Amino acid sequence: MNETAKRARATIDLAAVRSNVRALRERAPRAELMAVVKSDGYGHGAVRCARAAREAGASWLGTALPEEAFALRAAGDTGRLLCWLWTPGGPWRKAVEQDIDVGVSGLWALREVIAAARSCGRTARVQLKADTGLGRNGCQPADWPELTAAARAAELDGTLRVTGIWSHFACADEPGHPSIAAQLTVFAEVLAVSEAAGLRPEVRHIANTPALLTLPEAHFDLVRAGIGIYGISPSPEVGTSADLGLRPAMTLEASLASVKRVPGGHGVSYGHHYTTPGETTLALVPLGYADGIPRHASGTGPVLVAGKLRTVAGRIAMDQFVVDLGGDSAQPGDRAVLFGPGDGGEPTAEDWAGAAGTIGYEIVTRIGSRVPRVHADSDAAHAAEGGAHAVERNGTSVETAVTGGTA
């Protein structure tokens, strides 16, 4: 094992990513699929997961920040790529030069894209976003006619091409919520206004992972799969990963740093919120909130140690936490599994989300840069074709030996 992965590691099964993309494509067979790889692939490693998603048939990639999109281009991705979170003065010209589709939610952004396209003499690829009810980014319906008219004028002079019209749901992870139908109605209205303005986009899209799974009427030309491609359910209301035919791709584990016997009545960690009920064995897991382990899961977070599910004993500290093994034994260096697919009895990211009072998205995206990503492939044949898997840390890959299964 690489030195950087001895303390702790997040192993990413790229075969699971490919399997999840294929499963999601089957749910929306008439639409193209965008694999959203923002926030370093939801903590899984954007470049490697993007490649796996492409291999499984994702025709688009999506990022929030321009820097995320540029990193994919630098890594060799030349396919369709949408980047949507921009601020004034952003690197529009670089995006235009790299054929990145840019999200535009207002006239200020459209004007900056037009200026960038003219400065470099290239046609910008623009996707206009409508606020159909989420209340975040996106153009309000009242302002939509002005935005679409301005975009069409720029199309006619060859400055840009409107490649997409899109929006985003507020409550698709709550099936049956009244806002869903309301947003679809507004989306139909903005599409009609766009068509009347003369715009003929390549793709119309509003469906995120939960809408992809539960709302076939929202699939249109393209669906955006985010958390689903990493094998995590968007919400309990939609179903568990297993219910949805998805496999969690990340396994987070660490090597025990200490194992010792202590007497009854011994306080554990800051504040002594846990006191040993009798003589017992304490094991130290060298991960803490600096690594992204939620402090809110103190006393509730589940961990598989010495063949059994345990619960975090006492407060999670910056770099470490303790589990009480009771009468069981373990050795320093033994494996502690915080979460994974669940097949080996280990907890899942969704279990940690429940323990911390949050969502699975936050559990995987918050795992920090001190924890190396080890990309493996449980499809042994595919792994052999690749020749190696990588340990990624702080954006750097270090090639290591091929393995079938997790490292």
Secondary structure, 3 states (H helix, E strand, C coil): CCHHHCCEEEEEEHHHHHHHHHHHHHHCCCCEEEEECHHHHHCCCHHHHHHHHHHCCCCEEEECCHHHHHHHHHCCCCCEEEECCCCCCCCHHHHHHCCCEEEECCHHHHHHHHHHHHHHCCCEEEEEEECCCCCCCCECHHHHHHHHHHHHHHHHCCCEEEEEEECCCCCCCCCCCHHHHHHHHHHHHHHHHHHHCCCCCCEEECECHHHHHHCHHHCCCEEEECHHHHCCCCCCCCCCCCCCCCCCCEEEEEECCEEEEECCCCEECHHHCEECCCCEEEEEECCCHHHCCCHHHCCCCEEEECCEEEEEECCCCCCCEEEEEECCCCCCCCEEEEECCCCCCCCCHHHHHHHHCCCHHHHHHCCCCCCCEEEEECCHHHHHHHCCEEEEECCEEEEECCCEECC
